[in-house]
Amino acid sequence: MKTSATTVLLVALVPWFGCAQATDPTAADGGNSQSDATVTATTDASVADASVTEPADATPIDAAPDARVPSCGDTILDLGETCDDGNVVGGDGCSADCLSDESCGNGIFDPLANEACDDNNVVGGDGCSANCLSDESCGNGIFDPLASEVCDDSNIVDGDGCAANCLSNEACGNGVIDGPVGEVCDDSNTIAGDGCALDCRSGAPLLAEDFEDASEWTMIDVDGRTPDDEVSFMTAAWIFGIDGFEASADNMVAVSTSYYSPTGRADDWLISPLLSLDGHSTLNWRSYAPDSSFRDGYEVRISTTTPDVAGFTANSSLFSISSATTSWTDYSIDLAAAGFLNEDVYIAFRNNTNDRFLLFVDDVIVE
């Protein structure tokens, strides 16, 4: 008869060796028939017709989960990155590949951060400056004292105020002999008469006179006047004696006077021996007047012919001062620059003062 359930017939073929047996209700008790068995199963129609529906938020079994791909410039610091500032632009504190924070000493060369080098430290003098802005090479325009540089003028050329190796500023007195600027010596000072000229362009001086023994000098007394009794020790136009006005009172100097009786203008010459100038000679000396109220003046002249007044007055004076200073003062004249070079000359000091007192000259050096 019909029911509300749908009848489903499941027919199973049972093998002859019978792992499972179906019992025919019409068979005799104890029978072991190998006939086909019919099994009837009844299910609710609503269940049989229904389809399986998955939840809306379910993940299909064969679908891959969402995965983030690490990348430089996404502002997330990933494994292997040193920094990530949200862009791939260098020079802003994080390199374009996010592998450097662009700090000096991190061992990464960051040219966009103005680095010239980076040797993994912040120590200068090792081929990379402490700020990584210089490779400490001569000629790069950066002064690197820790690399022993004295100067760096952006080239490796001598004779321009900075040596080609950047180890000298080519100044006389720095202890470095700079041949390209004409130096033949440099004894770390600018003192004349010590075996190296004041300009470092010659060795032993042509003349170094301290007036301890001035036998080679000559004098001319043109005025012929008589010194006042107060300076009666002045027995010649110039004399060589001890400077009694100095505290040490043992320094020999050349002395002249303009204090005459009767009064008048001095015209007294002190003349050097013959000097053979080279192409870069200088004249150096010192002088002073001991009485501040009566300061003698003088001039310095040069002769290229004879050691007499005519020879000296044939040229303009090299130096002139109306009143000498009241303490020892050093002076220097570049004879080559004045037009006197590679020739024989005489040098003269001339007291041409009217009615003053005394004039002292010392340490005359030509080199």
C-alpha positions as CSV (number, residue, x, y, z in Angstrom):
1,M,0.0,0.0,0.0
2,K,1.1,3.6,-0.4
3,T,2.5,5.6,2.5
4,S,3.6,9.2,3.0
5,A,7.2,8.0,2.8
6,T,9.1,7.4,-0.4
7,T,10.1,3.8,-0.7
8,V,13.7,3.3,-1.8
9,L,14.7,-0.2,-2.8
10,L,18.4,-1.0,-2.2
11,V,19.4,-4.2,-3.8
12,A,22.6,-5.7,-2.6
13,L,24.3,-8.5,-4.3
14,V,25.6,-10.8,-1.7
15,P,28.7,-12.8,-2.7
16,W,28.4,-16.5,-2.7
17,F,30.9,-16.7,0.2
18,G,28.6,-14.5,2.2
19,C,30.4,-11.9,4.3
20,A,26.9,-10.7,5.1
21,Q,23.7,-12.5,4.7
22,A,20.1,-11.3,4.1
23,T,17.4,-13.6,5.5
24,D,14.4,-14.2,3.3
25,P,11.3,-14.3,5.5
26,T,9.8,-17.0,3.3
27,A,12.8,-19.3,3.6
28,A,12.8,-22.2,5.9
29,D,14.3,-21.9,9.3
30,G,18.0,-22.6,9.3
31,G,18.2,-22.1,5.6
32,N,21.3,-20.7,4.1
33,S,20.2,-19.6,0.6
34,Q,22.5,-17.6,-1.6
35,S,19.6,-15.8,-3.3
36,D,19.4,-12.1,-3.8
37,A,18.0,-10.2,-0.8
38,T,15.8,-7.2,-1.1
39,V,16.1,-4.5,1.5
40,T,13.5,-1.8,1.8
41,A,14.5,1.6,3.5
42,T,12.0,4.4,4.0
43,T,13.1,8.0,4.6
44,D,11.2,11.2,5.0
45,A,10.5,12.9,1.6
46,S,11.6,16.3,2.9
47,V,15.0,14.9,3.9
48,A,15.5,13.1,0.6
49,D,14.7,16.1,-1.5
50,A,16.8,18.7,0.5
51,S,20.2,19.9,-0.8
52,V,23.2,20.6,1.4
53,T,23.8,24.4,1.9
54,E,27.1,25.7,3.3
55,P,27.2,28.7,5.8
56,A,27.9,32.1,4.1
57,D,31.1,32.7,6.0
58,A,32.6,29.3,5.4
59,T,36.0,29.0,3.7
60,P,36.1,26.6,0.8
61,I,38.5,23.8,1.6
62,D,40.6,24.3,-1.5
63,A,40.9,28.2,-1.2
64,A,44.3,29.8,0.0
65,P,44.1,32.2,2.9
66,D,44.9,36.0,2.2
67,A,48.8,36.5,2.4
68,R,50.7,39.9,2.7
69,V,53.8,40.2,0.5
70,P,56.6,42.1,2.4
71,S,58.0,45.0,0.5
72,C,60.2,48.1,1.0
73,G,58.2,51.3,1.2
74,D,55.0,49.9,2.9
75,T,55.9,51.5,6.3
76,I,56.1,48.0,7.9
77,L,59.6,47.0,9.2
78,D,60.0,43.5,7.8
79,L,62.6,40.9,8.4
80,G,65.8,42.0,6.7
81,E,64.9,45.6,6.6
82,T,66.8,48.3,8.6
83,C,64.1,50.9,8.1
84,D,60.9,51.5,6.2
85,D,59.7,55.1,5.9
86,G,56.8,54.5,3.5
87,N,58.7,55.3,0.3
88,V,61.5,54.0,-1.9
89,V,63.4,57.3,-2.0
90,G,67.0,57.6,-0.7
91,G,68.5,60.5,1.1
92,D,65.7,60.9,3.7
93,G,67.1,58.8,6.5
94,C,66.1,55.5,4.9
95,S,67.7,54.2,1.7
96,A,65.6,53.4,-1.3
97,D,66.0,49.6,-0.6
98,C,65.2,50.0,3.1
99,L,68.6,48.3,4.0
100,S,70.3,51.4,5.4
101,D,69.3,54.2,7.8
102,E,71.9,56.3,6.0
103,S,73.9,57.0,9.2
104,C,77.6,57.4,9.0
105,G,79.4,54.4,10.4
106,N,76.9,51.7,9.5
107,G,79.2,50.2,6.8
108,I,76.8,51.1,3.9
109,F,77.8,53.7,1.4
110,D,74.9,56.1,1.0
111,P,75.8,58.7,-1.7
112,L,72.2,60.1,-1.6
113,A,73.0,61.1,2.1
114,N,76.1,62.9,0.8
115,E,78.4,60.2,2.0
116,A,81.8,60.0,0.3
117,C,82.6,56.7,2.1
118,D,81.5,54.6,5.0
119,D,84.0,52.2,6.6
120,N,81.8,51.0,9.4
121,N,83.2,53.4,12.1
122,V,83.2,57.1,13.0
123,V,86.9,57.5,13.3
124,G,88.9,59.9,11.1
125,G,92.3,59.4,9.7
126,D,91.7,55.9,8.4
127,G,90.7,56.7,4.8
128,C,87.2,57.8,5.6
129,S,86.5,60.9,7.8
130,A,84.5,60.6,11.0
131,N,81.5,62.1,9.3
132,C,81.8,60.0,6.2
133,L,81.9,63.2,4.0
134,S,85.5,62.7,2.9
135,D,87.6,59.9,1.7
136,E,90.5,61.9,3.1
137,S,92.3,62.1,-0.3
138,C,94.4,65.1,-1.2
139,G,92.7,67.3,-3.7
140,N,89.1,66.5,-2.8
141,G,88.6,70.0,-1.4
142,I,88.0,68.9,2.2
143,F,90.6,69.7,4.8
144,D,91.4,66.5,6.7
145,P,93.8,67.2,9.5
146,L,93.5,63.7,10.9
147,A,94.9,62.5,7.6
148,S,97.9,64.8,8.2
149,E,96.6,67.4,5.7
150,V,97.7,71.0,6.2
151,C,95.6,72.2,3.3
152,D,93.4,71.0,0.5
153,D,92.6,73.4,-2.4
154,S,90.7,70.9,-4.6
155,N,93.7,70.0,-6.8
156,I,97.1,68.3,-6.6
157,V,99.2,71.1,-8.1
158,D,102.2,72.6,-6.4
159,G,103.0,76.3,-6.2
160,D,99.5,77.6,-5.5
161,G,99.6,77.9,-1.7
162,C,98.9,74.2,-1.1
163,A,101.4,71.5,-2.0
164,A,100.4,68.7,-4.4
165,N,100.4,66.3,-1.5
166,C,98.4,68.7,0.8
167,L,101.1,68.4,3.4
168,S,102.4,72.0,3.2
169,N,100.8,75.5,2.8
170,E,104.1,76.4,1.0
171,A,104.9,79.1,3.5
172,C,108.4,79.9,4.6
173,G,108.9,78.8,8.2
174,N,106.6,75.8,8.2
175,G,109.5,73.3,8.3
176,V,108.7,71.9,4.8
177,I,111.1,72.7,1.9
178,D,108.8,73.7,-1.0
179,G,110.9,73.7,-4.1
180,P,108.1,74.7,-6.5
181,V,107.8,78.1,-4.7
182,G,111.6,78.7,-4.7
183,E,112.5,77.5,-1.3
184,V,115.9,75.9,-0.8
185,C,115.6,75.6,2.9
186,D,113.0,75.8,5.7
187,D,114.1,75.7,9.3
188,S,110.7,76.1,10.8
189,N,111.2,79.8,11.5
190,T,111.4,83.2,9.8
191,I,114.5,84.4,11.6
192,A,117.3,85.7,9.4
193,G,120.9,84.8,9.7
194,D,120.5,81.3,11.1
195,G,121.5,79.4,8.0
196,C,118.2,79.7,6.2
197,A,117.1,83.0,4.7
198,L,114.1,84.9,6.0
199,D,112.3,83.9,2.8
200,C,113.7,80.3,2.8
201,R,115.2,81.0,-0.7
202,S,118.8,80.7,0.3
203,G,120.9,78.9,2.8
204,A,123.9,80.6,4.4
205,P,123.4,84.4,4.3
206,L,125.5,86.7,2.1
207,L,126.0,88.9,5.1
208,A,125.2,88.4,8.8
209,E,126.5,91.3,10.8
210,D,126.0,91.7,14.6
211,F,128.8,94.3,14.8
212,E,130.8,92.1,17.2
213,D,133.5,92.4,14.5
214,A,132.7,94.9,11.8
215,S,136.1,95.3,10.3
216,E,134.8,95.0,6.7
217,W,132.5,97.9,7.0
218,T,133.5,101.4,6.0
219,M,132.3,104.9,7.0
220,I,132.1,108.3,5.4
221,D,131.7,111.5,7.5
222,V,130.3,113.9,5.0
223,D,129.1,116.5,7.5
224,G,132.4,116.8,9.4
225,R,130.7,118.1,12.5
226,T,131.9,117.9,16.1
227,P,129.7,115.8,18.5
228,D,128.4,117.6,21.6
229,D,130.3,116.9,24.8
230,E,127.4,114.8,26.0
231,V,128.2,112.3,23.2
232,S,131.9,112.8,23.2
233,F,132.4,109.0,22.8
234,M,131.3,109.5,19.2
235,T,134.8,109.6,17.7
236,A,133.7,108.7,14.2
237,A,130.7,109.0,11.9
238,W,129.7,105.6,13.2
239,I,131.1,103.6,16.0
240,F,130.7,100.0,17.2
241,G,130.0,99.7,20.9
242,I,127.9,98.2,23.6
243,D,124.3,99.4,23.8
244,G,124.3,100.9,27.3
245,F,120.6,101.6,27.2
246,E,119.7,97.9,27.2
247,A,119.3,96.0,30.5
248,S,121.8,93.3,29.4
249,A,124.4,96.0,28.5
250,D,126.4,93.5,26.4
251,N,125.0,93.8,22.9
252,M,127.3,95.3,20.4
253,V,125.7,97.7,17.9
254,A,126.5,100.3,15.3
255,V,125.9,103.9,16.7
256,S,125.6,107.3,15.0
257,T,124.7,110.8,16.3
258,S,123.2,114.0,15.1
259,Y,123.9,115.8,18.4
260,Y,126.5,118.4,17.4
261,S,128.0,121.5,18.7
262,P,127.3,123.8,17.0
263,T,124.1,122.1,15.9
264,G,123.6,121.0,12.3
265,R,122.4,118.1,10.1
266,A,124.2,114.9,10.2
267,D,125.3,113.2,7.0
268,D,127.1,110.0,8.1
269,W,127.3,106.8,6.1
270,L,127.9,103.2,7.2
271,I,128.7,101.0,4.2
272,S,128.7,97.3,3.9
273,P,131.3,95.1,2.1
274,L,130.6,94.0,-1.5
275,L,127.6,91.6,-1.8
276,S,126.8,89.3,-4.7
277,L,123.0,89.1,-4.8
278,D,121.1,86.2,-6.3
279,G,117.6,86.3,-7.8
280,H,115.8,86.5,-4.5
281,S,117.8,88.3,-1.9
282,T,116.4,90.2,1.0
283,L,117.9,92.8,3.4
284,N,117.0,92.6,7.1
285,W,118.0,94.7,10.0
286,R,116.8,96.3,13.2
287,S,117.1,99.7,14.7
288,Y,115.9,102.1,17.5
289,A,116.5,105.5,19.0
290,P,117.1,105.5,22.8
291,D,115.7,109.0,23.6
292,S,112.0,109.3,22.9
293,S,112.2,113.1,22.8
294,F,115.1,113.2,20.3
295,R,114.7,110.3,17.9
296,D,117.2,110.2,15.0
297,G,116.0,109.2,11.6
298,Y,117.9,107.6,8.7
299,E,117.7,106.1,5.3
300,V,119.0,102.9,3.6
301,R,120.5,103.1,0.2
302,I,122.1,100.8,-2.4
303,S,124.9,101.2,-4.9
304,T,125.5,98.9,-7.9
305,T,128.8,100.6,-8.8
306,T,131.1,102.2,-6.1
307,P,130.9,102.4,-2.3
308,D,130.7,106.2,-2.2
309,V,128.1,108.9,-2.0
310,A,127.8,109.2,-5.8
311,G,127.2,105.5,-6.2
312,F,124.5,105.5,-3.5
313,T,122.7,108.6,-4.6
314,A,122.5,107.3,-8.2
315,N,119.6,105.2,-6.9
316,S,116.5,106.0,-4.9
317,S,116.6,105.2,-1.3
318,L,115.4,101.7,-0.3
319,F,114.0,102.9,3.0
320,S,113.6,106.1,4.9
321,I,112.3,107.0,8.4
322,S,112.3,110.5,9.9
323,S,112.2,109.3,13.6
324,A,113.2,105.8,14.6
325,T,111.1,103.8,17.0
326,T,112.1,103.8,20.7
327,S,112.4,100.1,20.9
328,W,114.2,97.5,18.7
329,T,112.1,97.2,15.5
330,D,112.8,94.7,12.7
331,Y,112.7,95.7,9.0
332,S,113.0,93.7,5.8
333,I,113.3,94.7,2.1
334,D,112.9,92.3,-0.8
335,L,115.9,93.4,-2.9
336,A,114.8,91.3,-5.9
337,A,111.4,93.0,-5.9
338,A,113.1,96.4,-5.7
339,G,114.9,95.5,-8.9
340,F,118.3,94.4,-7.5
341,L,119.1,90.8,-8.4
342,N,122.0,88.7,-9.7
343,E,124.4,91.6,-9.3
344,D,127.1,93.0,-7.0
345,V,126.0,95.8,-4.6
346,Y,126.9,97.8,-1.5
347,I,124.4,98.6,1.2
348,A,124.6,101.9,3.2
349,F,122.8,103.3,6.3
350,R,122.8,107.1,6.4
351,N,122.0,109.2,9.4
352,N,120.6,112.4,7.9
353,T,118.9,113.9,11.1
354,N,119.2,117.5,12.3
355,D,120.1,118.0,16.0
356,R,118.6,115.0,17.7
357,F,120.5,112.4,19.8
358,L,121.6,108.8,18.9
359,L,120.7,106.1,16.4
360,F,121.4,102.4,16.9
361,V,121.5,99.7,14.1
362,D,122.1,96.0,14.6
363,D,121.8,92.5,13.0
364,V,122.1,93.5,9.4
365,I,121.5,90.4,7.2
366,V,121.5,89.9,3.5
367,E,120.4,86.5,2.3
